[in-house]
Amino acid sequence: MSRLRMGIVGAGMAGLYAAYRLREQGHDVMVFEKDSDVGGTWHVNDYPGLHVDVITRSYEFAEMRSSAWSRRYAPGVEVGAYLKSFTREKDLYPLIRLGTEVTGTTWRGDAWEVVTADGSAHVFDAVLVATGFLRVPKMPRFPGLDGFQGPAFHSSRWDHSVSLDGKRIGVIGTGSSGIQIVSELGKRGHDVVHFIRTPQWIQIKENPPISWLEKVLLCVPATAKYWDRRMQRLRVRTEGPETWRLEPGADRNAANQRFLDMLEREIPDPVLRKRLTPAEPLGCKRIPKSPDYYQVLQRPNVRPVFGPVGGVEPDGIVDADGTKHPVDVLVLATGFDTHAYMRPLRITGANGVTIDELWRDSVFSYRGVGLPQMPNLFLLNGPFAPINSLAIPLCLRDEVGYLLRLLDVIGREGKPMAPTRAATERFVQTIRDRLPNTTYSLCDNWYTDASGTQVIWPFTRAEHGRQYDELNLDDFETFGLPVKALR
C-alpha cells in the first residue's frame, strides 16, 4: 500500500478516530483543529446538565474501552475527558495543530491545497472533513432580542462568568439541550421559566451511578461483554425495537402507547399533561432523554410558558398572547444549523465546482462519505449518516473502515477518485424511496432540508454496516493527474 498525505479537518470524535486508524494503516496524517483542545462538540459544549443520551459504553471506541464512567449516561465532561485520554494514549497530539482554523481547500489537479486562517497553505493527497453536524449555532430572530439588557447566550456558548444565583432564567428551546438545562437548573433551585413553543415527546430514562462492582466487572473482558449485552437488552426494553421508526405497524403502536403511559405516570395534573402532550407524531423529531424533566417542570421554582415567543423586551420575554415574563438571564437552546456541515469552509473541487454549488438545492452525499466532483475528499457523518439511530463510534467504525479500503485502492493505483453523479443519485433515491414509511417524514424537523428531503438514515443499524461491506469501484470515477503518494 502507498502512503498518502492525509489532511483531516476537525479533532472531534470523528477526526480523532480517523487519524488513529489512518496512521495505523501507515498514512502520513495532519489534523487541523480550530479550538484550543480536542473533543469537538464535547470540548465546546459545557452547559449545566450536559450528558450523553445513549448508553455510555456504546459511546466509546472499541480500541479503548473504559471502566471510569460515573453513570449509565455519562456527563459531558467525562466524554470530553475520554476523548482527550484517547488522544494521549494513542499519541495523536503530535499530529494535531490546535488553534488552527481551516478556511478553504482547493483541488489543484493532483492534490488538495488546504489554507488556514493565518494564510498558510498545506498540500495533501486526500482530505477528510470531520467538522461535525452540531457545530454552527442556530440563532433565533426574535423582535427586540438585541435590546435585551441582561446576559443572553446560546446554550453551546455557555457564559460561565454569569452568576445565576438569585436570577430569573429564561430558557428557550425544547430539544435535548433545553431539556437538560431546565432539568439541571431546576434541580439546583434556580428560578427557571421554560418557553415551550411546541411540546416534545421526551423519554424518561433512569440514569443511575455505575457501582464500584460494575466498574470492576467492566475491567474483565468476559464480564464486560455480559454487561454490554444487558445494557442492549435494557435499550430494547425501554426504547422498543428500532423498526417502529422505520415502518408503521404494531411496534409503532406499542411505542405510542408507552409514551402516553409515561406521560400519565409522570404528570398527574390532566391539564398540564394535555399541554405537554405533543400534537406531532412520535418519532418525527429527535426524542430528548431525561431522568427527571417532567418532575422538575412541576417544581414551584420552574414554570412552563406555552406557545411561540412574540418578542423580547429589555427585561423579559413577551409571549404570543402579549403577556410579559420577566427574566434576568436568557439561554437560547435553539439548536444548530444541522445542514451546514463543513460550511462556511470553502471547498472547490474538480472543474472549479464549489460545495455551495453542489448543495445549492439540497444537501446530499454518496453513502454519507463522498461527493461527486470532489476527488479524494471524504466526509465523516455526512448527509444521510445514521446520526438518528446509531451511536457515533459505531457509525465511524463502518465509515472509516470503508474509506481505508478505498484509500488503499487510490494509493495502489495512483489515481484520484470520487463517486459518480449517477451513483450518488441512485443512493439518494434509495433513501428517498424509503423515507415515506418512516416517522421522520411525518412532520417538519431539523432533518429536513430546503428541498423537503429528510437527510437521515431510514434503515436499520445492521443495514448501515452492510452498505459498506462491498467497495463497488464502478460507482467511482478517476480524475486528472496521478496521486503523488509518499513511497
Secondary structure, DSSP 8 states (H G I E B T S, - for coil): --B-EEEEE--SHHHHHHHHHHHHTT-EEEEEESSSSS-THHHH---TT-B-SS-GGGGS-TTS--S--SBSS-BHHHHHHHHHHHHHHTT-GGGEEET--EEEEEE-SSSEEEEETTS-EEEESEEEE---SS-SB-----TTGGG--S-EEEGGG--TTS--TT-EEEEE--SHHHHHHHHHHHHTT-EEEEEESS----EE----B--HHHHHHHTSHHHHHHHHHHHHHHHHHHH--THHHHS-SHHHHHHHHHHHHHHHHH---HHHHHHHS-SS-TTSS---EESSHHHHHTSTTEEEEES-EEEEETTEEEETTS-EEE-SEEEE---B-TT-TTTTSEEE-GGG-BHHHHTSS----BTTTB-TT-TTEEESS-TT--TTTS-HHHHHHHHHHHHHHHHHHHHHHT--EEE-HHHHHHHHHHHHHHGGGSGGGSS--TTB-TTS-B-S--S-HHHHHHTTTS--GGGEEE-SS----B-
